[in-house]
């Protein structure tokens, strides 16, 4: 009996160690801003993937992407918890975790139209708290680059938000505030992009990537002016291209040693 208890104890310790091993290690405040901002994006990416799976669309394997995204959110939450040293940030991350647990359970179940609206509402709540965490870390940096990293990281989220809103629409989920949400997301994305393109922290590589993001954003502007349904796979592809470029840009801003 004692040996059984000891074995269980060892297995439990190994499980905890294995879980902790996958948590991202955050070594600077700039990285914390980047990774906290990534959490905002993941809330919308999960909704986009959930909708694709619900529609039965297998383009680029959204089912597998959803699984990876859920794991990533978990890992980053652990890393951010370890990096937080101020009570205000710790409290917000605890709030983030409380919201996350029931969402994670919903995402582990087969997607359904009946649950899609509730999931969207819960993910929007998680997005807001994730945004609060990002801003608190950005404030802690005390640097101009901290705010730029925050804005750049938010663009990743907005690329996924625009796509997730359209996915829900194509899936047939009725949202009376669809136009209001889409217009707000697109305006914030465009205003932020203009601000980033004018930043004196830009390098030639950053400028090149931002120009490419601007070209891809034109697709969403055209979509927003149309009343027809667009091909989900095309929305998925364009949003991922924007996400990839903005992720690189955010990392480049985070790596700069500036005030």
Residue frames as qw, qx, qy, qz and C-alpha x, y, z in Angstrom:
[[0.000, 0.886, 0.465, 0.000, 0.00, 0.00, 0.00],
 [0.298, -0.803, 0.109, 0.505, 2.82, 2.35, 0.93],
 [0.423, -0.141, 0.606, 0.659, 4.60, 1.48, -2.30],
 [0.239, 0.631, 0.661, 0.329, 1.42, 2.24, -4.27],
 [0.111, -0.947, -0.235, 0.191, 1.07, 5.63, -2.61],
 [0.403, -0.598, 0.349, 0.599, 4.73, 6.36, -3.25],
 [0.412, 0.175, 0.687, 0.572, 4.33, 5.38, -6.91],
 [0.121, 0.825, 0.528, 0.159, 1.31, 7.62, -7.30],
 [0.267, -0.884, -0.019, 0.384, 3.20, 10.44, -5.65],
 [0.442, -0.331, 0.517, 0.654, 6.12, 10.03, -8.03],
 [0.317, 0.449, 0.693, 0.466, 3.82, 9.91, -11.06],
 [0.026, -0.924, -0.375, 0.063, 2.04, 13.05, -9.89],
 [0.348, -0.746, 0.202, 0.531, 5.34, 14.87, -9.45],
 [0.426, -0.046, 0.643, 0.634, 6.44, 13.80, -12.92],
 [0.211, 0.700, 0.626, 0.270, 3.17, 15.05, -14.40],
 [0.149, -0.943, -0.151, 0.256, 3.59, 18.43, -12.71],
 [0.419, -0.531, 0.421, 0.605, 7.18, 18.64, -13.88],
 [0.403, 0.258, 0.698, 0.533, 6.17, 17.75, -17.44],
 [0.104, 0.866, 0.482, 0.087, 3.44, 20.39, -17.43],
 [0.261, -0.885, 0.049, 0.383, 5.78, 23.05, -16.08],
 [0.545, -0.231, 0.516, 0.619, 8.43, 22.14, -18.65],
 [0.338, 0.502, 0.612, 0.510, 6.16, 23.31, -21.44],
 [0.078, -0.925, -0.294, 0.227, 5.37, 26.67, -19.86],
 [0.519, 0.691, -0.011, 0.503, 7.06, 29.48, -21.73],
 [0.589, -0.438, -0.214, 0.645, 9.95, 31.15, -19.89],
 [0.168, 0.925, 0.186, 0.287, 9.66, 34.95, -19.89],
 [0.715, -0.130, -0.155, 0.670, 12.99, 36.71, -19.41],
 [0.185, -0.015, -0.018, 0.983, 12.11, 40.40, -19.83],
 [0.274, 0.515, 0.459, -0.670, 9.24, 42.86, -19.51],
 [0.344, 0.437, -0.415, -0.720, 9.31, 43.46, -23.27],
 [0.236, 0.032, -0.942, -0.235, 8.82, 39.73, -23.81],
 [0.091, 0.353, 0.805, -0.468, 6.04, 39.72, -21.21],
 [0.361, 0.502, 0.072, -0.783, 4.21, 42.45, -23.17],
 [0.349, 0.310, -0.704, -0.535, 4.65, 40.43, -26.36],
 [0.190, -0.078, -0.979, 0.003, 3.44, 37.16, -24.85],
 [0.180, 0.414, 0.633, -0.629, 0.56, 38.75, -22.91],
 [0.390, 0.465, -0.167, -0.777, -0.51, 40.41, -26.15],
 [0.256, 0.155, -0.882, -0.364, -0.37, 37.06, -27.90],
 [0.101, 0.268, 0.890, -0.355, -3.04, 35.79, -25.48],
 [0.389, 0.495, 0.180, -0.756, -5.45, 38.40, -26.89],
 [0.401, 0.391, -0.606, -0.565, -4.88, 37.01, -30.35],
 [0.097, 0.043, -0.994, 0.001, -5.37, 33.41, -29.24],
 [0.347, 0.343, 0.639, -0.595, -8.88, 34.16, -27.91],
 [0.546, 0.564, -0.044, -0.619, -9.96, 35.16, -31.41],
 [0.290, 0.401, -0.816, -0.299, -7.98, 32.47, -33.21],
 [0.165, 0.065, 0.953, -0.246, -9.73, 29.82, -31.12],
 [0.486, 0.498, 0.417, -0.584, -13.11, 31.23, -32.13],
 [0.448, 0.579, -0.435, -0.524, -12.07, 31.27, -35.79],
 [0.149, 0.251, -0.952, -0.095, -10.89, 27.64, -35.65],
 [0.317, 0.217, 0.806, -0.450, -14.00, 26.58, -33.71],
 [0.548, 0.551, 0.125, -0.617, -16.21, 28.07, -36.44],
 [0.385, 0.496, -0.675, -0.387, -14.21, 26.41, -39.23],
 [0.008, -0.075, 0.991, -0.110, -14.50, 23.02, -37.53],
 [0.404, 0.362, 0.608, -0.579, -18.21, 23.63, -36.92],
 [0.557, 0.574, -0.146, -0.582, -18.74, 24.34, -40.62],
 [0.917, 0.096, 0.378, 0.089, -16.88, 21.16, -41.52],
 [0.486, 0.841, -0.225, 0.071, -14.19, 23.16, -43.35],
 [0.900, -0.302, 0.098, 0.300, -10.85, 21.34, -43.20],
 [0.505, 0.766, -0.119, 0.380, -8.69, 23.95, -44.99],
 [0.221, 0.628, -0.513, 0.542, -5.29, 24.12, -43.25],
 [0.597, -0.202, -0.749, 0.205, -6.52, 21.70, -40.56],
 [0.247, -0.608, 0.129, -0.743, -8.34, 24.07, -38.15],
 [0.860, -0.438, -0.201, -0.171, -9.13, 21.16, -35.79],
 [0.816, -0.050, -0.236, 0.526, -5.44, 20.56, -35.14],
 [0.225, 0.469, -0.116, 0.846, -4.77, 24.29, -34.97],
 [0.540, -0.644, -0.093, -0.534, -7.49, 24.68, -32.34],
 [0.900, -0.345, -0.216, 0.159, -5.87, 21.97, -30.21],
 [0.645, 0.148, -0.164, 0.731, -2.46, 23.65, -30.47],
 [0.034, -0.592, -0.014, -0.805, -3.91, 27.06, -29.73],
 [0.713, -0.623, -0.160, -0.280, -5.63, 25.83, -26.57],
 [0.867, -0.212, -0.166, 0.419, -2.33, 24.29, -25.41],
 [0.432, 0.378, -0.064, 0.817, -0.48, 27.50, -26.24],
 [0.318, -0.710, -0.067, -0.625, -2.90, 29.63, -24.22],
 [0.849, -0.507, -0.149, 0.006, -2.40, 27.30, -21.25],
 [0.790, 0.018, -0.110, 0.603, 1.40, 27.39, -21.56],
 [0.223, 0.513, -0.016, 0.829, 1.55, 31.17, -21.86],
 [0.529, -0.720, -0.143, -0.427, -0.78, 31.61, -18.91],
 [0.866, -0.393, -0.132, 0.280, 1.66, 29.63, -16.78],
 [0.617, 0.202, -0.025, 0.760, 4.61, 31.66, -18.05],
 [0.055, -0.654, -0.082, -0.750, 2.89, 34.98, -17.42],
 [0.706, -0.665, -0.185, -0.159, 1.89, 33.87, -13.91],
 [0.827, -0.235, -0.089, 0.503, 5.54, 33.14, -13.15],
 [0.436, 0.338, 0.067, 0.832, 6.67, 36.49, -14.62],
 [0.250, -0.785, -0.237, -0.515, 4.14, 38.64, -12.74],
 [0.507, -0.071, -0.556, 0.655, 5.63, 40.29, -9.66],
 [0.156, -0.143, 0.167, -0.963, 3.13, 43.08, -8.99],
 [0.266, 0.258, 0.807, -0.459, -0.11, 42.37, -7.03],
 [0.493, 0.511, 0.073, -0.700, -2.23, 44.17, -9.64],
 [0.451, 0.413, -0.672, -0.417, -0.89, 41.99, -12.45],
 [0.025, 0.064, -0.983, 0.171, -1.15, 38.80, -10.39],
 [0.393, 0.337, 0.589, -0.621, -4.80, 39.62, -9.63],
 [0.558, 0.511, -0.193, -0.625, -5.63, 40.16, -13.31],
 [0.338, 0.327, -0.857, -0.211, -3.92, 36.91, -14.34],
 [0.166, 0.100, 0.906, -0.377, -5.92, 35.07, -11.67],
 [0.519, 0.468, 0.283, -0.657, -9.07, 36.57, -13.21],
 [0.456, 0.497, -0.570, -0.469, -7.85, 35.47, -16.62],
 [0.107, 0.165, -0.980, 0.037, -7.37, 31.90, -15.40],
 [0.351, 0.264, 0.711, -0.549, -10.85, 31.83, -13.82],
 [0.584, 0.533, -0.016, -0.612, -12.44, 32.81, -17.13],
 [0.312, 0.494, -0.744, -0.325, -10.26, 30.41, -19.10],
 [0.245, -0.119, 0.946, -0.176, -11.15, 27.13, -17.38],
 [0.583, 0.424, 0.588, -0.366, -14.84, 26.90, -18.52],
 [0.491, 0.711, -0.257, -0.432, -13.85, 28.10, -21.99],
 [0.048, 0.462, -0.874, -0.144, -11.24, 25.35, -22.27],
 [0.428, 0.136, 0.860, -0.243, -13.92, 22.81, -21.40],
 [0.589, 0.629, 0.239, -0.447, -16.24, 24.19, -24.12],
 [0.354, 0.708, -0.511, -0.336, -13.44, 24.03, -26.68],
 [0.172, -0.287, 0.942, 0.017, -12.83, 20.36, -25.88],
 [0.541, 0.362, 0.698, -0.299, -16.40, 19.51, -26.93],
 [0.391, 0.350, 0.657, 0.541, -17.66, 19.16, -30.54],
 [0.031, 0.125, -0.037, -0.991, -18.52, 22.63, -31.98],
 [0.095, 0.580, 0.805, 0.081, -22.20, 23.49, -32.26],
 [0.023, 0.531, 0.259, 0.806, -24.19, 26.52, -33.38],
 [0.535, -0.721, -0.406, -0.171, -26.14, 26.40, -30.13],
 [0.682, -0.576, -0.120, 0.435, -22.99, 27.06, -28.10],
 [0.571, 0.361, 0.139, 0.724, -21.22, 29.39, -30.54],
 [0.086, -0.813, -0.115, -0.564, -22.79, 32.62, -29.29],
 [0.700, -0.714, -0.006, -0.011, -22.08, 31.77, -25.66],
 [0.826, -0.098, 0.098, 0.546, -18.49, 30.87, -26.54],
 [0.363, 0.597, 0.127, 0.704, -18.03, 34.16, -28.38],
 [0.348, -0.853, -0.057, -0.384, -19.28, 36.11, -25.36],
 [0.819, -0.539, 0.065, 0.187, -16.97, 34.23, -23.00],
 [0.744, 0.135, 0.142, 0.639, -13.97, 34.67, -25.29],
 [0.135, 0.765, 0.107, 0.621, -14.70, 38.40, -25.57],
 [0.579, -0.803, 0.027, -0.138, -14.62, 38.61, -21.75],
 [0.857, -0.266, 0.162, 0.409, -11.31, 36.74, -21.76],
 [0.534, 0.530, 0.158, 0.640, -10.03, 39.07, -24.48],
 [0.157, -0.895, -0.034, -0.415, -10.80, 42.12, -22.34],
 [0.714, -0.677, 0.168, 0.064, -8.96, 40.75, -19.30],
 [0.831, 0.061, 0.216, 0.509, -6.05, 39.62, -21.50],
 [0.314, 0.742, 0.105, 0.583, -5.87, 43.16, -22.85],
 [0.434, -0.873, 0.069, -0.213, -5.76, 44.52, -19.28],
 [0.855, -0.370, 0.201, 0.303, -2.86, 42.18, -18.46],
 [0.676, 0.391, 0.194, 0.593, -0.96, 43.32, -21.57],
 [0.047, 0.864, 0.052, 0.498, -1.42, 46.99, -20.74],
 [0.637, -0.761, 0.118, -0.026, -0.23, 46.46, -17.17],
 [0.836, -0.136, 0.240, 0.475, 2.95, 44.77, -18.39],
 [0.467, 0.624, 0.195, 0.596, 3.43, 47.53, -21.01],
 [0.248, -0.921, -0.002, -0.301, 3.11, 50.17, -18.29],
 [0.799, -0.544, 0.146, 0.209, 5.74, 48.35, -16.23],
 [0.770, 0.270, 0.134, 0.562, 8.35, 48.74, -18.98],
 [0.214, -0.826, -0.074, 0.516, 8.32, 52.51, -18.64],
 [0.314, -0.268, 0.542, 0.732, 9.53, 52.70, -22.22],
 [0.474, 0.450, -0.156, -0.741, 8.10, 54.04, -25.45],
 [0.306, 0.227, -0.866, -0.324, 8.76, 50.63, -27.00],
 [0.158, 0.153, 0.900, -0.377, 6.41, 49.04, -24.47],
 [0.470, 0.505, 0.312, -0.653, 3.41, 50.86, -25.92],
 [0.443, 0.501, -0.525, -0.526, 4.49, 50.11, -29.50],
 [0.093, 0.119, -0.989, -0.013, 4.81, 46.40, -28.66],
 [0.319, 0.332, 0.709, -0.533, 1.33, 46.56, -27.15],
 [0.506, 0.567, -0.008, -0.649, -0.16, 48.19, -30.28],
 [0.348, 0.432, -0.750, -0.359, 1.69, 45.87, -32.65],
 [0.047, -0.009, 0.984, -0.174, 0.65, 42.81, -30.66],
 [0.442, 0.404, 0.504, -0.622, -2.95, 43.96, -30.71],
 [0.471, 0.475, -0.412, -0.619, -2.86, 43.89, -34.52],
 [0.139, 0.131, -0.977, -0.094, -2.37, 40.13, -34.31],
 [0.222, 0.323, 0.795, -0.462, -5.58, 39.89, -32.32],
 [0.424, 0.541, 0.097, -0.720, -7.49, 42.16, -34.70],
 [0.317, 0.340, -0.736, -0.493, -6.46, 40.07, -37.73],
 [0.121, -0.111, -0.985, 0.054, -8.04, 37.06, -36.05],
 [0.231, 0.418, 0.570, -0.669, -11.05, 38.99, -34.74],
 [0.432, 0.437, -0.248, -0.749, -12.01, 40.20, -38.21],
 [0.353, 0.173, -0.865, -0.311, -11.70, 36.64, -39.50],
 [0.015, -0.184, -0.925, 0.331, -13.62, 35.05, -36.60],
 [0.358, 0.413, 0.315, -0.776, -16.51, 37.49, -37.02],
 [0.508, 0.378, -0.457, -0.625, -16.80, 36.57, -40.69],
 [0.220, 0.088, -0.971, -0.037, -16.52, 32.86, -39.93],
 [0.189, 0.297, 0.759, -0.548, -19.46, 33.09, -37.53],
 [0.455, 0.465, 0.007, -0.760, -21.43, 34.99, -40.17],
 [0.439, 0.317, -0.718, -0.437, -20.69, 32.41, -42.88],
 [0.087, -0.024, -0.974, 0.209, -21.57, 29.60, -40.45],
 [0.338, -0.515, -0.607, -0.502, -24.98, 31.19, -40.00],
 [0.382, -0.439, -0.580, 0.569, -24.60, 32.56, -36.46],
 [0.008, 0.822, 0.347, 0.451, -26.87, 35.58, -36.13],
 [0.462, -0.360, -0.301, 0.753, -25.22, 38.54, -34.42],
 [0.124, 0.910, 0.390, 0.072, -27.17, 41.82, -34.44],
 [0.235, -0.912, 0.183, 0.281, -23.95, 43.67, -33.58],
 [0.837, 0.125, 0.319, 0.427, -21.91, 42.10, -36.37],
 [0.423, 0.750, 0.129, 0.491, -21.49, 45.34, -38.37],
 [0.306, -0.922, 0.129, -0.198, -20.71, 47.36, -35.26],
 [0.786, -0.472, 0.338, 0.210, -18.05, 44.87, -34.14],
 [0.771, 0.291, 0.314, 0.471, -16.52, 44.54, -37.60],
 [0.233, 0.880, 0.070, 0.407, -16.41, 48.29, -38.22],
 [0.462, -0.855, 0.223, -0.073, -14.77, 48.85, -34.82],
 [0.841, -0.250, 0.365, 0.312, -12.16, 46.13, -35.42],
 [0.658, 0.499, 0.277, 0.491, -11.31, 47.41, -38.88],
 [0.030, 0.948, -0.014, 0.316, -11.04, 51.04, -37.78],
 [0.601, -0.736, 0.306, 0.057, -8.77, 50.15, -34.87],
 [0.845, 0.009, 0.359, 0.396, -6.62, 47.96, -37.12],
 [0.507, 0.683, 0.197, 0.487, -6.23, 50.69, -39.75],
 [0.181, -0.949, 0.104, -0.237, -5.57, 53.49, -37.24],
 [0.733, -0.568, 0.342, 0.149, -3.02, 51.34, -35.42],
 [0.811, 0.242, 0.311, 0.432, -1.34, 50.30, -38.67],
 [0.297, 0.855, 0.055, 0.422, -0.92, 53.95, -39.66],
 [0.423, -0.867, 0.237, -0.117, 0.59, 54.70, -36.26],
 [0.846, -0.277, 0.371, 0.267, 3.01, 51.80, -36.53],
 [0.701, 0.500, 0.244, 0.446, 4.07, 52.79, -40.04],
 [0.107, 0.901, -0.061, 0.415, 4.97, 56.25, -38.72],
 [0.745, -0.655, 0.047, 0.118, 6.99, 54.96, -35.73],
 [0.212, 0.846, -0.484, 0.074, 10.62, 56.05, -35.42],
 [0.605, -0.410, 0.678, -0.077, 11.39, 52.58, -34.00],
 [0.888, 0.400, 0.171, -0.147, 10.91, 51.02, -37.43],
 [0.402, -0.424, 0.660, 0.472, 13.69, 49.24, -39.26],
 [0.357, 0.329, -0.568, -0.665, 13.67, 48.52, -43.04],
 [0.172, -0.078, -0.979, -0.073, 12.51, 44.97, -42.25],
 [0.123, 0.446, 0.690, -0.557, 9.63, 46.23, -40.10],
 [0.313, 0.492, -0.081, -0.808, 8.59, 48.71, -42.79],
 [0.287, 0.187, -0.803, -0.488, 8.58, 45.95, -45.42],
 [0.098, -0.246, -0.953, 0.145, 6.41, 43.70, -43.27],
 [0.177, 0.503, 0.464, -0.707, 3.97, 46.49, -42.40],
 [0.325, 0.382, -0.383, -0.776, 3.59, 47.32, -46.10],
 [0.266, -0.007, -0.923, -0.279, 2.69, 43.69, -46.78],
 [0.006, 0.392, 0.804, -0.448, 0.16, 43.72, -43.93],
 [0.253, 0.470, 0.091, -0.841, -1.40, 46.85, -45.42],
 [0.343, 0.213, -0.670, -0.623, -1.82, 45.10, -48.78],
 [0.229, -0.193, -0.954, 0.000, -3.52, 42.10, -47.15],
 [0.086, 0.403, 0.575, -0.707, -5.75, 44.39, -45.11],
 [0.312, 0.236, -0.317, -0.864, -7.18, 45.73, -48.38],
 [0.316, -0.131, -0.898, -0.278, -8.83, 42.32, -48.81],
 [0.148, -0.444, -0.771, 0.432, -10.76, 42.78, -45.56],
 [0.137, 0.398, 0.088, -0.903, -11.77, 46.30, -46.59],
 [0.351, 0.091, -0.627, -0.689, -13.20, 44.93, -49.83],
 [0.277, -0.262, -0.923, 0.041, -14.97, 42.18, -47.91],
 [0.041, -0.418, -0.574, 0.703, -16.55, 44.69, -45.58],
 [0.272, 0.322, -0.147, -0.895, -18.03, 46.62, -48.49],
 [0.383, 0.016, -0.785, -0.487, -19.61, 43.50, -49.99],
 [0.678, -0.168, 0.278, -0.660, -22.91, 41.93, -48.96],
 [0.869, 0.176, -0.415, -0.202, -22.02, 38.50, -50.35],
 [0.838, -0.484, 0.250, 0.020, -20.52, 35.60, -48.46],
 [0.277, 0.752, -0.595, -0.064, -16.80, 35.06, -48.92],
 [0.859, 0.115, -0.497, 0.039, -14.93, 31.78, -49.12],
 [0.696, -0.712, 0.085, -0.044, -13.95, 30.79, -45.55],
 [0.879, -0.062, 0.108, 0.460, -10.64, 29.29, -46.70],
 [0.420, 0.607, 0.053, 0.673, -9.62, 32.61, -48.27],
 [0.366, -0.841, 0.049, -0.396, -10.50, 34.53, -45.10],
 [0.880, -0.444, 0.089, 0.143, -8.55, 31.96, -43.09],
 [0.785, 0.229, 0.083, 0.570, -5.51, 32.25, -45.37],
 [0.203, 0.731, 0.007, 0.651, -5.37, 36.06, -45.45],
 [0.532, -0.796, 0.066, -0.280, -5.85, 36.41, -41.70],
 [0.904, -0.306, 0.102, 0.279, -3.02, 33.94, -41.08],
 [0.623, 0.439, 0.044, 0.646, -0.69, 35.84, -43.41],
 [0.105, -0.811, 0.050, -0.573, -1.40, 39.06, -41.52],
 [0.777, -0.622, 0.060, -0.084, -0.95, 37.29, -38.21],
 [0.891, 0.001, 0.033, 0.453, 2.41, 35.83, -39.25],
 [0.417, 0.563, -0.013, 0.713, 3.76, 39.20, -40.37],
 [0.326, -0.788, 0.062, -0.518, 2.46, 41.08, -37.31],
 [0.891, -0.445, -0.010, 0.096, 3.90, 38.40, -35.05],
 [0.755, 0.182, -0.013, 0.630, 7.32, 38.96, -36.62],
 [0.099, 0.707, 0.003, 0.700, 6.96, 42.74, -36.35],
 [0.611, -0.735, -0.004, -0.292, 5.99, 42.51, -32.67],
 [0.909, -0.253, 0.003, 0.331, 8.97, 40.28, -31.97],
 [0.565, 0.415, 0.003, 0.714, 11.28, 42.75, -33.72],
 [0.197, -0.782, 0.026, -0.590, 9.93, 45.63, -31.62],
 [0.804, -0.587, -0.004, -0.093, 10.32, 43.53, -28.45],
 [0.884, -0.029, -0.020, 0.466, 13.97, 42.74, -29.26],
 [0.315, 0.713, -0.058, 0.623, 14.98, 46.40, -29.53],
 [0.555, -0.384, -0.416, 0.610, 16.98, 47.88, -26.64],
 [0.091, 0.471, 0.139, 0.866, 15.37, 51.32, -26.60],
 [0.011, 0.165, 0.576, -0.801, 13.76, 53.62, -24.04]]
